[in-house]
Amino acid sequence: MKNLKLRITQFEKRPYRFTEVLDRSIVEAFEDLPSLTEDIKVNGVVELAGKTVIAKADIHSAYQTQCVRCLAPIDGKLDIPNFQVVLQIEKEDTIDLTENIREDIILALSPRFLCKDTCKGLCPHCGKNLNKAKCTCKNSEQDNGPWKILDGFKL
């Protein structure tokens, strides 16, 4: 796993522009998150203001996951256009932005994805994808849910 470490001397006197590629494995520790399918591209600038380091970057990658309702595969792009971190330094020679980038990626990747907002999901009885066809199983016609008794209630 490659870390995004920058030497303070690189941006001590003037802002330093950088382009780095981080291994996608930095976010693989979380099972509920989508899998990154590309390494993480980071384009940014870092500068020093007294003892404060200000880093700004754009972060890009791609992911693959599945719809939480119908289990269809979903391929998507991860774009974090305004990553920013402010760090205080004392006697450090380098800063490592890897953990800050990792946290922003985790926050940007929702654990619940839908293939489309109107996804109908799967039939709870036979498992048919209701986005592709109407279910004709016997159980779908007879809803035995807990609220069925209220259908006959007259006000």
C-alpha positions as CSV (number, residue, x, y, z in Angstrom):
1,M,0.0,0.0,0.0
2,K,1.4,3.3,-1.1
3,N,1.0,6.3,1.3
4,L,0.7,9.9,0.3
5,K,3.6,11.3,2.2
6,L,4.9,14.8,1.4
7,R,8.1,16.4,2.7
8,I,7.6,19.8,4.3
9,T,10.6,21.1,2.3
10,Q,8.6,20.5,-0.9
11,F,6.1,23.3,0.1
12,E,8.0,25.3,2.7
13,K,8.5,28.3,0.5
14,R,5.7,28.1,-2.1
15,P,2.6,25.9,-2.8
16,Y,3.4,22.5,-4.1
17,R,1.2,20.8,-6.7
18,F,1.1,17.0,-6.7
19,T,-0.4,14.1,-8.5
20,E,-0.4,10.7,-6.8
21,V,-2.0,7.4,-7.3
22,L,-3.0,5.5,-4.1
23,D,-3.7,1.8,-4.0
24,R,-7.5,1.1,-3.8
25,S,-6.8,-1.3,-0.9
26,I,-6.7,1.6,1.6
27,V,-10.5,1.3,1.9
28,E,-11.0,-2.5,1.7
29,A,-11.3,-3.0,5.4
30,F,-15.0,-2.2,5.3
31,E,-17.3,-5.0,4.1
32,D,-20.4,-2.8,3.7
33,L,-18.7,-0.4,1.2
34,P,-18.6,-0.8,-2.5
35,S,-15.4,-2.3,-4.0
36,L,-13.1,0.2,-5.6
37,T,-12.3,-1.0,-9.2
38,E,-9.6,1.5,-9.9
39,D,-6.7,2.9,-7.9
40,I,-7.3,6.3,-6.3
41,K,-6.1,9.4,-8.3
42,V,-5.3,12.4,-6.2
43,N,-4.5,15.8,-7.8
44,G,-3.9,18.6,-5.4
45,V,-1.9,21.4,-3.9
46,V,-0.4,21.8,-0.4
47,E,1.0,24.9,1.2
48,L,2.4,26.0,4.5
49,A,1.2,29.0,6.5
50,G,3.3,29.3,9.7
51,K,2.8,25.9,11.4
52,T,-0.4,25.1,9.5
53,V,-0.5,22.8,6.5
54,I,-3.4,23.3,4.1
55,A,-4.0,20.6,1.5
56,K,-6.6,20.7,-1.2
57,A,-7.2,18.0,-3.8
58,D,-9.6,16.3,-6.2
59,I,-10.0,12.6,-5.7
60,H,-11.2,10.2,-8.4
61,S,-11.8,6.4,-8.6
62,A,-14.4,3.9,-9.7
63,Y,-16.5,1.4,-7.7
64,Q,-18.7,-1.6,-8.1
65,T,-21.5,-2.6,-5.9
66,Q,-25.1,-4.0,-6.1
67,C,-28.5,-2.6,-5.7
68,V,-29.9,-3.1,-2.2
69,R,-33.4,-3.9,-3.5
70,C,-32.9,-6.0,-6.7
71,L,-29.2,-7.0,-6.4
72,A,-28.4,-5.7,-9.9
73,P,-24.7,-4.8,-10.4
74,I,-23.9,-1.1,-10.3
75,D,-20.7,0.5,-11.7
76,G,-20.1,4.1,-10.6
77,K,-17.5,6.9,-10.5
78,L,-16.2,8.2,-7.2
79,D,-15.5,12.0,-7.5
80,I,-14.6,14.1,-4.4
81,P,-13.9,17.5,-6.0
82,N,-13.2,19.5,-2.9
83,F,-11.1,17.5,-0.5
84,Q,-9.5,19.8,2.1
85,V,-7.5,19.1,5.2
86,V,-5.8,21.5,7.6
87,L,-3.0,20.1,9.8
88,Q,-0.9,21.6,12.6
89,I,2.8,20.7,12.6
90,E,5.5,21.0,15.2
91,K,8.7,19.3,14.2
92,E,7.6,16.9,11.5
93,D,9.6,16.5,8.3
94,T,6.7,15.0,6.4
95,I,2.9,14.8,6.4
96,D,0.9,11.8,5.4
97,L,-2.5,12.6,3.8
98,T,-3.4,8.9,3.3
99,E,-5.7,8.5,6.4
100,N,-7.5,11.8,5.7
101,I,-8.2,10.8,2.1
102,R,-9.3,7.3,3.2
103,E,-11.8,8.9,5.6
104,D,-13.3,11.1,2.9
105,I,-13.7,8.2,0.6
106,I,-15.5,6.1,3.2
107,L,-17.8,9.0,3.9
108,A,-18.5,9.6,0.2
109,L,-19.4,6.0,-0.5
110,S,-22.9,5.3,0.8
111,P,-23.5,1.8,2.1
112,R,-26.9,1.7,0.3
113,F,-27.0,2.0,-3.5
114,L,-30.1,1.8,-5.8
115,C,-29.9,0.9,-9.5
116,K,-32.5,3.6,-10.0
117,D,-34.7,5.6,-7.6
118,T,-37.8,3.7,-8.8
119,C,-36.4,0.2,-8.2
120,K,-39.1,-2.2,-7.3
121,G,-36.8,-4.8,-5.9
122,L,-37.4,-8.6,-5.7
123,C,-40.6,-10.4,-5.0
124,P,-40.4,-11.5,-1.3
125,H,-42.0,-14.8,-2.2
126,C,-40.4,-16.1,-5.4
127,G,-37.4,-13.7,-5.8
128,K,-38.4,-12.5,-9.3
129,N,-36.9,-9.1,-10.2
130,L,-39.9,-6.8,-10.3
131,N,-38.1,-4.3,-12.5
132,K,-38.1,-6.8,-15.4
133,A,-41.5,-8.4,-15.1
134,K,-44.6,-8.5,-12.9
135,C,-44.6,-11.4,-10.5
136,T,-47.2,-14.0,-11.1
137,C,-46.5,-16.3,-8.1
138,K,-49.4,-17.4,-6.0
139,N,-48.1,-15.7,-2.9
140,S,-48.0,-12.3,-4.5
141,E,-51.7,-12.3,-5.0
142,Q,-52.4,-13.1,-1.4
143,D,-50.8,-10.6,0.8
144,N,-50.8,-12.1,4.3
145,G,-49.0,-9.1,5.8
146,P,-49.8,-7.8,9.3
147,W,-51.8,-4.8,7.9
148,K,-54.0,-6.9,5.6
149,I,-56.8,-6.9,8.2
150,L,-57.1,-3.1,8.0
151,D,-58.1,-3.4,4.3
152,G,-61.6,-4.4,5.4
153,F,-62.0,-1.8,8.0
154,K,-64.7,0.8,7.2
155,L,-64.6,4.3,8.6
